[in-house]
């Protein structure tokens, strides 16, 4: 698609600091990337000194820690401990194959929680670049400074109005039909929660580290369930010829999921244009409630019907389509039993016709549902288990969530 995921000059100049600054001083990259970026048509600014980039990395991580201090406790204990285990692995830059020392992880969790206790009442900090201190959500201004260094910064809000930040190495950037797509590689700063992709306005960020982690965790959970051969994930792995320890096929899956994530976020941008700013304001109003879960699932389905499903159905990658259905869970799965039924028809007949026939009517349906949510007060939304079927396409009976 659109020439995406083509790495920039690997010699891009800058300073890149790995996490866990109490144990390392960072890695200095010495290259000639600034000239490449200037010729690409991006705004040139005064170059930052290594010390300024190091300070930026530290401050971004501190804002991540402040956000974690306020929101990390929102998860159930089991989910929280799984996230902390993954966060520890990222902090220490440990491969997924490395066994973790339970005592060492436990001690680290205690230290991290003490840090969060100290930061819980702190305000998010502005980010100094040159002579200006920028609001941490002003990612456009910050990225103008980072462009010549081959770095990218992202900021936004996740579920429950949780602030999200990251600073990472820029793998590729592309302007396409009015929006800009950043593909992010190794990250120097991030939150406990690190979604695979996010969009703000007309900017799209896809995080390859998070996609790699997501795939690893999906495969790990599948193996824990006994590696069933009759589910969507098994079919996806077979489509890519993946076997345990096969780095080449795993990378092929990562690349494919980067592509799928881009298509979904393009759909999110288009959905945002259709729904207007009132949608995000309403999401913040119902943050942390079942209503937010429904709103996000509805918009996800609208985005997928606009771009993701058409791209997957035309792209000819069975593996990518199987992965889509392997991820169709939670509220998204509850609201779309028609998709699951059409997927099963594909498995039985080998024909994608049933799925293709759903795309256009699904687009109209989810746009209508989204506008209904905008026009009705949250207190009147039909979002109880008994009422959810009224939101499903063609009055298909939704399973209980």
N, C-alpha and C positions, 0 to 999 in steps of 0.2 A: 504493500500500500504506500503511496505518496513518498517513497524513498526513505522511510523512517528507520531509526535505529542504526544510523551510520555514525560511528564514533568520530569525534573531533580529533585533531592532532594530539596524539598521546603525549607529546612534549609540551603541552600547554603549561605556561609558567604559573607559578603560584606556590602557596604553602598549604599543605593539606595535613590536618591534625587528626590522628585517630583518637577514639575515645579513651577514657581512663587516663586523664592527663596527670593523675598523681603517680603514674607509673612510666610515662614516656613523655618526651618533649616534642613529639610531632615529627613529621617527615617533610623535608623541604624538597619541592620539585623545581628543577631548574630547566626551563625550556624556552621556546620562542613562540608561545601561543598568542601573545598579545597582538602581534601583527596580523595573524590569521583572523582573529576576531574582528579587528578593525576593518579588514577588507571584506568581511561578511556583511558589512552595512550596519553594524551596531554602534551605538553612541560611545565615543571614547571619553574617558574620564581620567583624572590623575591616577596613576598606578598606586596601589597600596603597598606599603612596606611589609616585610614578613611579620614584624611585630604586630602590625595592625590586623593582619589576617588571623594571627594567633589569638589576639584579644577578641576578635569577632567570634571565632569558634568557641571560646570560653563563654562569652556572653550569650550566644545562642543556646548552648547547652544549659546555662543557668536558667534561661527562660523555659526551656523544656522541663527542667527540674521543678520550677515553680508551678507549671501547669500540672505536672505529675503529683506534686504535693497536694494540690486541690482536688484532683480527680481520680488518682490511682485506687482509692478505696471504694469506688463506685461498683467495682466488679464483685462477683461472688468469690469466695476464698479460693476455690479450685481454679477459676479463670485467672485470678490475680497471681497465684503461684506459678501457673504456666507462663504467663507473660513475664514474670520476673526471671524465670529460668532462661527464657529466650533473650531477655534484655542483658542478663549477665553474659551470655554467650557472645552477644554483639559487643558489649563493652570490652571484653577480653579478646575479641577477634578470634574466637575459637571456631574451627570447622564443625559442621554438623556431625561429623563422624567421631568427634572427640568426646570421650566419656567425661561427665562432670562430677567433681568431688562434692558430695552432698553437704559436708561440713563447711567447706570453703564457700559454697553458694549460700548456705544459711548465714554465715558470718557477713558476707557481702550484703545480703538482704537487710540485715540489722543495721549495717552502716548506712545503706541507702535510705532506709526509713527514718533514721536519725537526721540525715541531711534534709529530707522532706519536711520533718517537723520544724526544723530551723527556718525553712523557706515558706511555710504555708501562708503566712500573713504578708509576705513580700509582694510588691507590685511587679508586674512584668517590666523589664528594663529596656530603655531605648538602646539602639545599636549605633555605636559611633563609627562613622566612616568619613575620612577627611576631617573637615571642621564642623560637620553636621551630625547631630544625633537623630536617628530615624525611629519613628514608631515601629515596633516589631512586626506590625501587620502591613507595613509599607514595602511589600516585597518587590514591587516594580522599581522603586528608587534604589533599593539595596542591590538588586540584580544588575543595574547599570554599572555599579561599582565592581561587581564580581565577574562580569562578562570577560574582561581581558585576562582573568586568572583561571578561566575554565572551571569556575565554581557556580553553583546555583543555590538560591535560598527560597524556601517555601514557607508560607504561613497561612493559616486558615482556622476553621472550626470543624470539629468532628461531632460525633454523636453526643448528645447531652450538652451541647454548646461548649465542648471541651476545646481549648486552644491547642493547635498543633503547629510545630515548627520543625524544620530540618535544614541542615547545611550539608551539601554534598558535591561530589565531582560531576561535572556536566559531561554526559556521554554524547548526547545529540540534541539539537534544537531545530525546529522547523516551523515556519510560518505557513499556514494553510487555510485559505478561505476565511480570513478574518480572525483566526485564533492562533496562538503560539503553543507549541508542544515541546516540553522539556522532558528528556529521558535522563534520569539521575542514576549515577553509579554509586561508588563507595561513599558512605555518609560519615561526616565528622561529628555531627550533633543531631540528636533525634529524641523524641519522647518515648515513654514506655509503649504507647500506642503508635504504630507506624503503618498507616494504611497503604496499600499498594499503589493507589493513585488518588488524586484529588484535583479539583478545578476551582478556580476563583475567577469570576468574570469570564474573560476570553482566554485565560491562561490555564494550561493543563500540565500537571506534573505526574510523571509515572516513575515509580521508585523500584529499580531493579533488585535492590537488596531485599525489599519487602516482598516482591513477587517470588524471589528465590526462597525466602523463608516460608511463605504461604504454601508453596508447592511441597517443600520438605515436610511441613507439618501435616499437610493433607495425606501424603504418602505414609508418614509415620502413624497417623491415626488409622488409616486403612489397614496397615499391617497389624496394628493392635487389635483390630476387629477380626483378624484371621485372614486378611487379604481376600475378601469375597470376589469371585470371578464374574459375578453377574450384576455388578453395579457400574455406574457411569465412569467412576475413576479407574476401575480396572480396564474398561474399554479404552479410555484415553491413554493409559500407560501402554497398552498393547498397540495402539495406533502409532505410537512413537517408538515402539520396539524397546521400551525402557526396561532395564534390569538393574537391580541394586548395585551401586558402585559405577554405573555407566555414566560418566561425566558428559559425554558427547550428546546422548539422547536427553539428558537432564537439561543441558544448555539449550537444546532445540525446543524443549517445553517452555523454558524461561522466555526465550525469544518470541514464541508464539503467544504466550500470555501477556507479554509486553504489548504486542500488537492488539490483542483483544482489549486490554485495559485502555489503550489509546482510543479505540473505537467507542468504548463505553463513555469515556470522559468527553469525547466529541459530542456524543448524544446528550450528556449532561449540560454542555454549553448550549446546545440547540434547545433543550428543554427549558433552560433558564431564560432564553430569549422569548419562548412562548409563554412562560408563566410570569415573568417580570419579577421585580425586586420584592413584591409582597410575599412571594413564596418563602424566601429565606427568612424574612421577618417573622412569618408564621411558624417556621421550623424552630426558631429561637424561642418563640412564645410557648411552644409545647415541649420544649427540650426536656428529656428525661422521662417522658411519658410514653404510653402505648401509642398515643397519637403521633408522636415523632417517628416511631417505628413504622407506622402505616404510611406516613408522608414520604419517608425515605424509600420504602418499598415501591410505592406508586411511581415516584419520580425515576427510580431505577428501571422499572418496566417501561416507562415512557422513553427513557434514553435508549434502552436496548431495542425497542421497536423502531426508533428513529435511525440507529446506526449499527449497533452491535450485531443483532440478528441478521439484517441484510448482508453485512460484511461476512459473517460466518457462513451463511447459506450460499454465498457466491464464491467464497474463497477456496472451497474444495478441501479443507482440512478437517477430516473426521475427528482427529485428536482434539482440536480446539473446540469443536462443537460438543464432544463428550465432556470436556472440562467445564464448559458452560453449564451443563446440566449437573455435573458433580458439585458445582457451587450454588445450585438453585435450592437453597434451604431457607430456614427461618421464615420471616414474614413474606419474603419474596416468593418462596415456594408455596406458602399458604394461599397467597392471592392468585396463583397462576397454575391451577391444576390442568388447565387446557394445554399449557405448554408441555407438561409431563406426558399427557395423553398423546400429543402429536409426536413427541420424541419416541414413545413406545411404538407408534405406527411406523416410524422410520426404521426402528430396529427389526420390526416384523417384516416389512415389505422391501426395505432398501431404498425407498423413495422418500425424498424430502418434501414432496408436494404438500403434505398436511401442515408441515411447519411453515412453508412459504405462504400458504393461504392465510395463515394467522397474522402475518406481519402488518398489513395495512389496517385490518379491523382492530388489531391490538393498539396500534398507534392512536386511532381515533378514540378507542375506549379509554385508555389511560390518560389522554389529554382531557377528556370529559370528566373523569373521576378527579383529576387534579384540580380542575376548575370548580368542581363541586365542593371540594375541601376548602378552596379559597373563599367561596361564596357563603358557606355555612359556618356557623360558630363551632369551635371544637367540641363544645358540650353536646352538640347534636349529631356529631359524626357517628355513622354506624360501624363502630370498631370493636364491639364486643364479639365474642365467639359466635353468638347467635345471629349477629347482624352482618358479619363479614361477607357472607355470600352475596349481599347486594352490591359489593364492590368488584366481584369476580366477573370476567367477561361472559356474556351470554347467559348470565344467571347460573353458571356452573357452580355446583355446591363446593364451597371451600372446606377443606379439612380444618379441624380445630388447631389453632396455633399453640 
